[in-house]
Amino acid sequence: FKATSRLLNAQGNSCSTLAMKKSLLQSIGRRLILLIVDGPGSVGQRLVSRPPGIPDRSHHAFIAGSVAGYLVWGKESAINTQVLLYLVSRVTVASIKLAASQSKVLPRDGTNPRDNYYAVAASVTWGLVMILFEEYPDVLQSSLARSMYEIYRYSFSTSTNEHTTER
């Protein structure tokens, strides 16, 4: 840090001072990138040597996936929407499975939370669908919103006020 302060406080013309500041910022930027990529305590050193295509750390895969997701799949289209919906559903179920496998708390009835992750996923998903349908129906995907309307609004609003089960 002493060298940094000397560099910033150096006397001279504004061009050389500007060049030194630019060089310092580039150096700090490189160190920050190495810190993010390689982690603390390993700046410039690779802890694990792996073949190309296999990340050294899981956050490397996250960064690569995020960048690729933005650049390749970031533009909304019918196909990209279907891919996104597929991935969101798979990641959600996997996250619930992971949370259940990591759980140390057992329900009062003695069941293992790992055994009923699907019931939890279904209940949370339908709970969210119902809240969105009741409070913010315009944010739901159009076919889901129409289906929910048919099930929960149209079938109960017949002229005879009877619930119709026929389609």
N, C-alpha and C positions, 0 to 999 in steps of 0.2 A: 504493500500500500504506500510505502514511502516513495517508491519509484513512480507510482501513479500520481501522487501529489506533486512531485518534482516535475513530471511531464506536463501536468496541467498548469503549473505555475511558472513554467519556463518563460524566460524573457526572449524576445525576438519579434520578428515581424509576424503579422497576422496570418500570412500564408503558411509559414512553417508551424505555427501554433495550431492552425486548423488541420493541417496534415497530421500532426501528432495526435490531436484529439480523435481524428478519424481512425488512425491506426490503433489507438487505445480502445475505441469502441468496437472495432473489428476483432481485436484480441479478446475482449470481454465476451463478445457474441459467440466466438468459437468455443470459449471455455464453457459458456452456458449450454451450448448445444451438446458438447461432450458430457457435461454433467447430466443433462436430460437423458441422453442416449445410454451412457455407460453407468450412470448412477453415482452417488456420492462416494468419495474415497477412491475412485478408480479413474480419475480424469486422465484420459490418454492411454489407459491400460485396458486390455480386454481380459476379463476374468475367465471367460469360458470361450474356447475356440470351437466353433461349430461350422459345419459346411454351409455354403451359400444357400439361402432360402429358408434356413431354420434360424429363428430369432434367438439371440442370446438371452433376452429377458421378455416376459410377456407384454410389457408395455411397448416394446418394439413392434410387436404384431398389432397392438391396438393403434399405434400411430400410423403404421402402414395401411391398416384397414380403414381408418378414418380418412386418410388422404385419398385412397383409392375410391372409397365410397362417395366422397364428395366429387372427385373428378370424373369418375366413370358412371356412377349411378345417381348423381345429384340432380339431374334434370328430370322433372316430373313428366312421366309418360305412362301409358297403360301398362306396358311391360315392366318398367321400373317400379311402378306402384305394386304390381303383383309380386315382384321379387322382394320388395320391402315388407309387404304384409306377411309373406311366407317367413322371412327371416325374423321379423318381430315376434311372430307366434312361436317359432322354434327357440329363440333366445329367451323369451318369457318363461316357457315351460322348463328349459334347462336351468334358468336362474332359480325357479321355485324348487326344482329338484336339488340344486346345490344348497340352497338355504335349508331345506329339510334335512339333507345329509349332514350339515354342519350344526344342526340344532342340538342343544344340550338339554332343552326343556321338554319334558314329556307331559302330554295332556293329562288332566285329572282322571280320565277314564282308563288310563294305562296304555292306550294305543301309541304306537310309534309314529311320529310325524312323517317319517320316511315312507310309511305305508299309505298315507292318504294325501300325498302332494297333489294328485289329480283333482280330488274333491276341493282342495284349497284353491287351485288354479281356476276351476270352473266357477266356484262361488265368487271369487274376487272379480273374474272377468264379467260374469253376468251382473254383479252389483254395479260395476263401472258402466256397463252398457245401459242399465236402467237409469242411472243418474244422468248420463249423457243424453239419453232419449227424453227424459223428463225436463231437464234444465237447459240443454244445449243441443237440440235435435239437428240444427243446421251444421254442426261440425261432424256429424256421423257420415260415413260413406253413403252415397245415395241409395244403393240397393238395400243396405242394412236399415236405413231410416224408413224406406218404403215397407219393408217386411215388418218392422216394429209397429208402424202405423196400422198395417193390415191386422196384425195380431191384437194390439192393445187399444186401438181407437175405432177402426171401421167395424169390427165384428160386434162391438158393444153399442154402436150408434145406429142400429137399424130402426126402421119406422115403427116396428112393433115392440121395440125395446127388449127384444129377446136375444139371447146370445145365440149366434148362428155358428154351427160347426161345419156346415157344408161349404165346399169351395166350388 
